[in-house]
Amino acid sequence: MLTFAELVALDGELQQTPTLTLYLDGRSENPAWRTAWRRSLKQEEGRLRRALVDAPHDERETFSRNIEALETYLAHRRGAIDAPGWLGVVADGQVRLDAPLRAVTPTIGSWRDGVALAPFLCAAEAAGRAWVVVVDSRAARIFHCDDDGVRRVDTVRTLTHPDTGEGMGAARRATFHQGTRGGVGRDAAERERREARSRMLRTLAAHLKALTPALPVFVGGTPQLLAEAVQAMAHEGVLQVSEAPILGARARVNEISRAVRDGLVVLRRHEEQELVAELLRRFADDALAAAGAAITGRALDERAVHTLVMSSSFVALQPEVAEVFVRAAIAQDARIQVVSGDAARSLEELGGVGVLMRFSPFKLATEREGELAGV
C-alpha cells in the first residue's frame, strides 16, 4: 500500500506542475452501487471545471487534457474499485499514480501545483503489521501479519516432561505409572499439565519479546488460556498485548487477517481518543495547546507546532484549509494526525482542528506587547 512518505515524494516532483488529484470513496456494500465511484468522479470533474470558469484558456486546456487522460486510463475498469478508497494523480497528460487505499477517504478532487496531501491522511490507518498468537493446551502458534498476508513463523509446544538437564531418565522418573489410581494420581497429573502450560506460555512470551516488540500482539485460542497468556507476556515486558476472543484454537488465515485488521482499528481509535483528550485538557489549562482554525493557523505560522490534529470532517468540508495546514506542519517536521469517530466528534466541538505546541507564541506576543506598553 502507498505510504504518506511516498506521496510526499511524488508531490516534490510535481511542485511546479499543474496536477489533478482525485480521492474516491470505494465502498460498495450494495452490488447496485459497484460503479458509484464513476458518478463521484464525474461530479468532482464538474465541480473543478466550474471553479476554473474564469481561469486562463491555457490552464483550462491543461485541465481538460488531464481529465481525458484519466478517463481513458479508467475506461477499461469494470465494477467496483475493490478497496475502501482510491487515489489517482494525473500530470502532464499522464496518470502518475493509481493507488488503492487501505481505508475510506472522502471523495475530493483537487487541481493545483503538486499533489493534494491532506485527504490521504483520512485513509492512513495503522499499518497492518502485527503478531498473532493462537494458544491451546498443547501449543501456541505464532503468526506474523502484514500487507503481504499471514504466515506462521513458529510454534511453541507444551512439553509435559521437559528435559531438565539430567537426561531422559529423570523425565521418565517424573512420569506417573499408567496403573496409578485415585485422586492423588489425577491431581498430580493435572498439576503437571498446568506447570507444562505455564512453561510453554513463559517460553512464548520470551520468544515474542525477542521478535519485534514494537508491534502489537493479538492473542486468541482456547478461552481459558487467554488471560494467562496475556499475563505471561505482560510479565515479560511485551507491549500492546490484546485479547482476540473471536479467534478460536483452529483459526484460519482469513480469520486471523480480519481479527488483526479489526484489532488495529480499535487500537487506533483508542490512541486517537487519548490524543484529543490530551489536546483538549491542555487547551483548557492554557498549557501549550490550541483549538480552532484561526489559532491553529497562527501557531503553524509561528512554527510552534509539535502535533497537528484534524477531524476527518474538517478535511472533507475544508480541504483547502486542511491542505495549507498539512503543508505548514510538514515544513516544521510536526506530527500530523487525522482522527475520526468519538475523537473527531470531541474535536469538532472546538472547530475540528487543533495543535499541541513546542512553545507558546501567543504568550511571547503578549509579553512583547506589555514591554512596548511600558516604554
Phi and psi in degrees as a GROMACS rama.xvg file:
@    title "Ramachandran Plot"
@    xaxis  label "Phi"
@    yaxis  label "Psi"
@TYPE xy
-62.9825  138.266  LEU-2
-104.389  161.17  THR-3
-64.2472  -37.4063  PHE-4
-60.9639  -39.1222  ALA-5
-66.2199  -38.6834  GLU-6
-67.3517  -40.2428  LEU-7
-62.8301  -37.984  VAL-8
-63.5255  -41.2584  ALA-9
-64.6157  -40.2046  LEU-10
-58.8437  -38.6376  ASP-11
-61.2023  -36.071  GLY-12
-69.6253  -28.9561  GLU-13
-108.191  16.5247  LEU-14
-55.8492  -34.0655  GLN-15
-105.557  17.693  GLN-16
-121.491  126.053  THR-17
-58.755  125.738  PRO-18
-132.518  136.337  THR-19
-95.9384  120.284  LEU-20
-115.674  131.493  THR-21
-133.625  120.256  LEU-22
-104.895  134.929  TYR-23
-127.653  140.762  LEU-24
-77.0565  115.678  ASP-25
-94.5121  7.14366  GLY-26
-67.1326  140.807  ARG-27
-154.528  61.7874  SER-28
-61.0805  -37.8899  GLU-29
-87.1804  124.579  ASN-30
-54.4912  -28.0381  PRO-31
-70.8536  -14.6581  ALA-32
-102.186  12.4373  TRP-33
-61.9264  -26.1041  ARG-34
-109.473  20.459  THR-35
-62.4603  -24.49  ALA-36
-63.4732  -28.6715  TRP-37
-67.279  -38.8798  ARG-38
-65.7139  -39.8408  ARG-39
-62.8097  -40.1728  SER-40
-60.609  -46.0824  LEU-41
-63.2246  -39.1435  LYS-42
-65.1215  -42.1917  GLN-43
-68.1309  -37.1718  GLU-44
-59.8418  -45.8371  GLU-45
-63.499  -40.6992  GLY-46
-63.136  -43.4269  ARG-47
-67.8274  -37.0195  LEU-48
-62.5726  -42.2081  ARG-49
-64.219  -35.9025  ARG-50
-67.8687  -22.0155  ALA-51
-99.3414  11.4048  LEU-52
-61.0599  -30.549  VAL-53
-101.429  6.87685  ASP-54
-75.792  161.039  ALA-55
-58.7086  153.743  PRO-56
-57.8859  -42.8582  HIS-57
-61.3651  -38.6596  ASP-58
-67.5717  -40.6608  GLU-59
-65.3973  -35.458  ARG-60
-67.8241  -40.6486  GLU-61
-63.3248  -42.3813  THR-62
-60.5617  -46.4851  PHE-63
-61.7927  -37.564  SER-64
-64.7275  -38.1342  ARG-65
-71.1271  -38.4548  ASN-66
-63.0431  -43.7384  ILE-67
-62.8137  -39.5341  GLU-68
-62.9404  -40.6119  ALA-69
-67.7093  -43.669  LEU-70
-65.0211  -39.4048  GLU-71
-63.3889  -41.4467  THR-72
-64.1173  -37.1695  TYR-73
-91.6446  -2.85192  LEU-74
-60.0254  -33.6967  ALA-75
-80.0537  -13.1951  HIS-76
-77.3683  126.031  ARG-77
-114.107  149.158  ARG-78
75.769  -153.077  GLY-79
-80.2559  168.495  ALA-80
-72.8952  -24.7805  ILE-81
64.9844  35.0856  ASP-82
-159.145  154.535  ALA-83
-59.9575  -31.8328  PRO-84
-147.566  170.208  GLY-85
-147.937  145.751  TRP-86
-131.152  128.021  LEU-87
-124.054  140.119  GLY-88
-129.135  127.717  VAL-89
-127.973  131.182  VAL-90
-148.331  143.369  ALA-91
54.7254  35.9244  ASP-92
72.4178  15.6788  GLY-93
-129.983  141.296  GLN-94
-77.1906  112.702  VAL-95
-91.0019  -20.5031  ARG-96
-151.316  132.239  LEU-97
-134.17  97.0189  ASP-98
-129.723  118.891  ALA-99
-69.3741  147.614  PRO-100
-113.395  146.583  LEU-101
-75.4459  -12.2696  ARG-102
-144.304  169.278  ALA-103
-71.1794  139.631  VAL-104
-126.42  150.669  THR-105
-61.0886  151.375  PRO-106
-77.6725  109.561  THR-107
-140.826  129.718  ILE-108
-108.236  147.028  GLY-109
-140.942  138.718  SER-110
-125.573  109.06  TRP-111
-162.653  170.948  ARG-112
-73.9691  122.304  ASP-113
88.6566  175.794  GLY-114
-88.7774  142.807  VAL-115
-74.2301  117.415  ALA-116
-95.9361  -35.6956  LEU-117
-57.7378  -46.0286  ALA-118
-61.1055  -27.7132  PRO-119
-59.037  -32.9807  PHE-120
-68.9412  -18.7424  LEU-121
-69.4536  -25.3456  CYS-122
-102.53  3.24738  ALA-123
-82.6954  65.7696  ALA-124
-65.3912  164.494  GLU-125
-56.2005  138.449  ALA-126
-55.1228  139.149  ALA-127
-78.6695  50.5463  GLY-128
-115.619  130.402  ARG-129
-166.259  163.501  ALA-130
-100.268  143.28  TRP-131
-126.255  133.255  VAL-132
-119.441  127.581  VAL-133
-116.032  114.985  VAL-134
-112.55  145.288  VAL-135
-140.467  -172.547  ASP-136
-68.3083  -18.2917  SER-137
-102.041  -27.9826  ARG-138
-164.757  166.013  ALA-139
-125.053  122.699  ALA-140
-97.8396  132.155  ARG-141
-107.102  127.486  ILE-142
-120.288  146.118  PHE-143
-110.94  131.153  HIS-144
-119.662  132.283  CYS-145
-150.753  -167.931  ASP-146
-65.3453  -18.6708  ASP-147
-86.9112  -6.03174  ASP-148
127.028  -160.962  GLY-149
-118.321  132.33  VAL-150
-140.73  143.085  ARG-151
-79.8352  132.87  ARG-152
-109.532  -21.7897  VAL-153
-169.246  163.898  ASP-154
-136.345  127.079  THR-155
-105.762  119.985  VAL-156
-101.144  154.026  ARG-157
-81.8151  120.482  THR-158
-106.41  110.214  LEU-159
-67.993  -32.6749  THR-160
-125.292  79.7218  HIS-161
-68.6446  153.166  PRO-162
-72.9624  114.005  ASP-163
-89.0723  0.728572  THR-164
95.4695  -2.4512  GLY-165
-107.182  14.9153  GLU-166
89.6574  168.032  GLY-167
-65.3046  -24.2974  MET-168
-61.0427  -38.7513  GLY-169
-64.3026  -39.9017  ALA-170
-64.4324  -39.6847  ALA-171
-67.8012  -37.0451  ARG-172
-64.9067  -24.5212  ARG-173
-81.8376  -8.09829  ALA-174
-83.0461  135.866  THR-175
-79.5654  139.395  PHE-176
-63.0532  143.839  HIS-177
-59.1754  -22.7228  GLN-178
-86.0757  0.759379  GLY-179
-60.4394  132.796  THR-180
-124.587  161.931  ARG-181
89.8818  175.884  GLY-182
-64.2905  -32.729  GLY-183
-61.8123  -46.1196  VAL-184
-64.4744  -41.9609  GLY-185
-66.0173  -41.62  ARG-186
-63.1672  -41.7452  ASP-187
-65.8223  -41.1656  ALA-188
-64.5753  -41.0459  ALA-189
-66.6427  -38.999  GLU-190
-62.7092  -40.5727  ARG-191
-64.0554  -39.7022  GLU-192
-65.9204  -40.6262  ARG-193
-63.5907  -43.6175  ARG-194
-63.2428  -38.6074  GLU-195
-64.8868  -40.3789  ALA-196
-65.2588  -40.5381  ARG-197
-63.2248  -41.2941  SER-198
-62.4688  -42.3739  ARG-199
-60.5301  -42.8852  MET-200
-69.6039  -35.1564  LEU-201
-66.6191  -41.491  ARG-202
-63.1604  -41.8237  THR-203
-59.5001  -46.9118  LEU-204
-62.3436  -43.6169  ALA-205
-64.0522  -37.2553  ALA-206
-66.2607  -43.8386  HIS-207
-63.6024  -39.8858  LEU-208
-62.7432  -29.1681  LYS-209
-82.1463  -9.25909  ALA-210
-83.4618  -102.823  LEU-211
-126.269  88.5908  THR-212
-63.7849  -18.9054  PRO-213
-74.9106  -19.8651  ALA-214
-79.6005  146.045  LEU-215
-67.9311  154.475  PRO-216
-123.057  128.017  VAL-217
-111.468  131.744  PHE-218
-116.695  124.363  VAL-219
-132.297  -175.37  GLY-220
122.093  -145.696  GLY-221
-63.1726  121.151  THR-222
-55.2074  -36.1739  PRO-223
-67.2813  -17.8641  GLN-224
-100.658  -10.3084  LEU-225
-61.2935  -50.5563  LEU-226
-61.9822  -40.6961  ALA-227
-65.9476  -38.9656  GLU-228
-65.5321  -43.6177  ALA-229
-63.1821  -41.3022  VAL-230
-63.4839  -40.9425  GLN-231
-63.6897  -39.3746  ALA-232
-69.293  -40.8563  MET-233
-62.7535  -40.1071  ALA-234
-62.9809  -33.5378  HIS-235
-80.8206  -11.3994  GLU-236
93.9101  15.8654  GLY-237
-74.2522  128.315  VAL-238
-91.8094  159.503  LEU-239
52.8733  57.0386  GLN-240
-100.032  127.901  VAL-241
-131.755  141.859  SER-242
-75.0701  142.239  GLU-243
-125.837  75.8459  ALA-244
-63.4451  -16.0115  PRO-245
-72.6338  -14.2861  ILE-246
-89.395  115.125  LEU-247
-81.5649  175.01  GLY-248
-64.1802  -20.7432  ALA-249
-115.307  37.6428  ARG-250
-60.3485  139.498  ALA-251
-92.2475  169.493  ARG-252
-59.7168  -43.9436  VAL-253
-66.0219  -33.2599  ASN-254
-69.4744  -38.9682  GLU-255
-64.5787  -44.6794  ILE-256
-60.3815  -43.8211  SER-257
-66.6921  -39.7521  ARG-258
-63.3815  -39.2324  ALA-259
-65.2701  -45.8015  VAL-260
-59.3682  -47.6538  ARG-261
-67.0982  -39.5913  ASP-262
-65.2133  -38.7056  GLY-263
-66.6069  -35.3905  LEU-264
-63.6884  -43.8189  VAL-265
-61.3094  -45.1093  VAL-266
-61.2883  -42.8064  LEU-267
-64.7838  -42.9655  ARG-268
-61.5523  -39.2513  ARG-269
-64.5508  -43.3026  HIS-270
-63.5629  -39.3606  GLU-271
-62.7977  -43.6041  GLU-272
-63.1756  -40.1359  GLN-273
-65.4373  -40.0396  GLU-274
-64.0534  -47.9892  LEU-275
-66.6014  -38.9365  VAL-276
-61.1345  -40.7982  ALA-277
-65.9275  -42.0987  GLU-278
-61.4838  -46.6041  LEU-279
-67.8117  -37.0539  LEU-280
-64.1696  -46.3889  ARG-281
-68.7156  -33.3005  ARG-282
-64.9972  -42.5265  PHE-283
-64.5623  -33.3063  ALA-284
-89.1467  2.24275  ASP-285
56.9561  45.6904  ASP-286
-122.204  79.4118  ALA-287
56.9927  46.9609  LEU-288
-151.359  153.164  ALA-289
-146.7  153.77  ALA-290
-141.232  145.503  ALA-291
108.848  147.474  GLY-292
-63.9962  -42.4669  ALA-293
-64.979  -49.8525  ALA-294
-71.4601  -30.8483  ILE-295
-64.2304  -44.2168  THR-296
-60.4446  -39.0882  GLY-297
-67.3721  -42.2596  ARG-298
-63.1405  -39.0684  ALA-299
-66.4648  -39.8184  LEU-300
-61.4971  -33.1106  ASP-301
-85.7096  1.09064  GLU-302
55.7625  40.9152  ARG-303
-104.5  4.62529  ALA-304
-90.9495  133.261  VAL-305
-94.9375  -43.9955  HIS-306
-140.139  127.335  THR-307
-98.6502  128.073  LEU-308
-123.162  125.424  VAL-309
-129.482  148.794  MET-310
-83.4858  154.289  SER-311
-61.6023  -32.6844  SER-312
-67.882  -36.0205  SER-313
-62.3339  -43.0697  PHE-314
-64.042  -41.8719  VAL-315
-69.5053  -37.7845  ALA-316
-89.6693  -25.2318  LEU-317
-131.585  62.4453  GLN-318
-62.0473  -34.9766  PRO-319
-68.9906  -42.2377  GLU-320
-64.7813  -43.9711  VAL-321
-59.2742  -38.8088  ALA-322
-64.1143  -43.4599  GLU-323
-61.296  -44.0471  VAL-324
-63.7216  -43.8221  PHE-325
-62.5405  -44.555  VAL-326
-66.5537  -36.6025  ARG-327
-66.6751  -37.3386  ALA-328
-67.4106  -41.848  ALA-329
-61.2002  -39.5563  ILE-330
-64.0471  -23.3983  ALA-331
-113.495  20.899  GLN-332
56.4087  34.7029  ASP-333
-84.4375  150.273  ALA-334
-72.8895  145.563  ARG-335
-126.489  130.863  ILE-336
-136.313  125.636  GLN-337
-104.078  127.087  VAL-338
-112.629  157.854  VAL-339
-139.154  -175.331  SER-340
63.3498  -142.515  GLY-341
-61.7936  -37.0469  ASP-342
-62.0992  -42.1717  ALA-343
-64.8652  -41.4929  ALA-344
-62.5473  -38.387  ARG-345
-65.4656  -42.1254  SER-346
-69.8985  -34.0251  LEU-347
-65.4416  -20.7145  GLU-348
-64.804  -20.338  GLU-349
-118.199  28.0535  LEU-350
104.653  -5.21889  GLY-351
84.1549  3.48989  GLY-352
-151.961  146.673  VAL-353
-163.199  174.278  GLY-354
-140.612  148.608  VAL-355
-100.5  135.679  LEU-356
-113.939  153.752  MET-357
-79.1825  -34.4895  ARG-358
-151.022  165.781  PHE-359
-101.953  108.158  SER-360
-70.866  -20.3698  PRO-361
-72.2881  -39.4856  PHE-362
-65.978  -40.2479  LYS-363
-61.9739  -41.4978  LEU-364
-64.65  -39.5572  ALA-365
-65.2445  -40.8024  THR-366
-63.2458  -42.2657  GLU-367
-63.5185  -41.9217  ARG-368
-61.7742  -38.7237  GLU-369
-65.3081  -39.1498  GLY-370
-64.4524  -41.5562  GLU-371
-65.6208  -38.3337  LEU-372
-66.1997  -27.3044  ALA-373
-86.5192  -4.98212  GLY-374
